[in-house]
Amino acid sequence: MRESLDTLRNEFLARIVDGASEQEVQRLRVEFLGRKGKLTLMFHRLKEVPPEERPGLGEALNELRGFVEGKLELRLTELKRREKERLLQAERVDITLPGSRWERGRVHPLTLVMDEITDVFVAMGFELARGPDIEDDYHNFEALNMPPDHPARDMQDTFFVSAARVLRTHTSPVQIRVMETRKPPLQVIAPGAVYRHDDDATHSPMFHQVEGFMVDSQIAFSDLKGVLTHFLRRVFRPETGVRFRPSFFPFTEPSAEVDIQCFLCDGKGMVQGQQACRVCKGTGWLEILGAGMIDPEVFRFVGYDAERVSGFAFGMGVERIAMLKYGIEDIRLFFQNELRFLRQFA
Ligand code: PHE
């Protein structure tokens, strides 16, 4: 029986090789140590040996069982260790790889300029108001002193939604909407999109204006001059020259167009001695705003007493200001959403 013990040990050693898988290990455990396992049977056969040999043989059997159990356990531990290593390798992450960057979005240049314009007026105490893009004839024209057949309507290449509804051609209807619902004193700016069917390098069918107006008991033209001069010197240069030229709008009287001194040629109209300045076309001035004292007729439409209140209003094109500020030569660049263009504005 001693010899069969040695045979068994050798057989076991031959089977528990390096390549043994977990299943093979489990199979070996059953084959040797299971209820009918080869080693278990040897224990049963112990009673067949003469009594004096039993203790020695029993001890040898116990030793072999301990040996087999130890080897099986060792092999399992080794298999687990290898599996863990394999997983670690498979899931390996290269922490030195540069990460993928999140692109940071930016504010559109028109929003940027519109916010800047708004901020200057808010700092002077103006509050914000908005009106609908689809406007009725009454607010866009009639209450602004442009009756149905008024020739001034011609200036405004209107998009009609229906006979009585238009895409607003300017932000001035917001003046009417605010005055209709509130009483003076008022100090309001109204930024927003406007629409005219015009389309070339300096005109877009959709563009933006910032409207502003102030109404109180004693507003004078000098207030308009002060507010606009301050505004223009904040948005352009602090020393910018400002000029008010007589003009006409049906809803203001008197009316003015406001120019700033050209910042490219410093108002000289010439660059490098002889060449006509390409920004101001040689005039030395850039037209920036339409403005004027609110016409008494407009006050009548909103139910104000023109004998007791007065006010000024102004309107400006945001694209034009942005083009001048940044030297942009084609208005369509604002709406093509070409990233190389948009990325230039921080
Ligand atoms: N609404 C005029 C325009 O679109 C601008 C303007 C506004 C003029 C307010 C005077 C007063 O051209």
Residues whose N, C-alpha, C, O or C-beta is under 5 A from the ligand:
A	BS01	LIG	T169 H170 S172 F249 T252 G290 A291 G292 A313 F314 G315
